[in-house]
Amino acid sequence: MNRKKKINQILKKKIKKQNSKLHSSNKPKYISKAEREKMELEAEQTEVSVDQEPKDQESSAS
C-alpha cells in the first residue's frame, strides 16, 4: 500500500507542476520601493527636459 501511495504522490506532484506552468499569473511583477523611486525621478527628469525644449526652440526660431 505504501508503495502505491508514494507512486501516486509523485505522479500527482508532476501533474501539478505541469499545470502550474501552463497557467500564467495576472499578478503584476513586484517592483521594489527603491526601483519605484528611480522610475519617478527618471519620469520627472524627462518631463522637465520636454518642458524646456519647446521654450528653447521658440526663442531660437524668432
C-alpha positions in Angstrom: 0.0 0.0 0.0 2.8 2.4 0.8 4.5 1.8 -2.5 1.3 2.7 -4.4 0.7 5.8 -2.3 4.2 7.0 -2.9 3.9 6.5 -6.7 0.6 8.3 -6.7 2.0 11.2 -4.8 4.9 11.5 -7.2 2.6 11.4 -10.2 0.2 14.0 -8.7 3.1 16.3 -8.0 4.4 16.1 -11.6 0.9 16.8 -12.9 0.5 19.8 -10.6 3.9 21.2 -11.8 2.9 20.9 -15.4 -0.5 22.6 -14.8 1.1 25.4 -12.9 3.5 26.1 -15.8 0.6 26.3 -18.3 -1.4 28.9 -16.3 0.2 32.3 -16.1 -0.5 34.7 -13.3 -2.3 38.0 -13.8 -0.4 39.5 -10.9 2.0 42.3 -11.9 5.7 41.9 -11.3 6.9 43.2 -8.0 8.9 46.5 -8.1 10.9 47.4 -5.1 10.5 50.8 -3.4 13.9 51.9 -4.5 13.1 51.0 -8.1 9.8 52.9 -7.9 11.7 56.0 -6.7 14.2 55.7 -9.5 11.4 55.4 -12.1 9.7 58.5 -10.6 12.9 60.5 -10.8 13.5 59.5 -14.4 10.0 60.4 -15.3 10.3 63.8 -13.6 13.6 64.4 -15.5 12.1 63.6 -18.8 9.1 65.9 -18.1 11.5 68.7 -17.2 13.6 68.2 -20.3 10.5 68.0 -22.5 9.1 71.2 -21.0 12.4 73.1 -21.5 13.0 72.0 -25.1 10.0 73.9 -26.7 10.9 77.1 -24.9 14.5 76.9 -26.3 13.1 76.2 -29.8 10.7 79.2 -29.7 13.4 81.7 -28.7 15.8 80.4 -31.4 13.1 80.5 -34.1 12.2 84.2 -33.6 
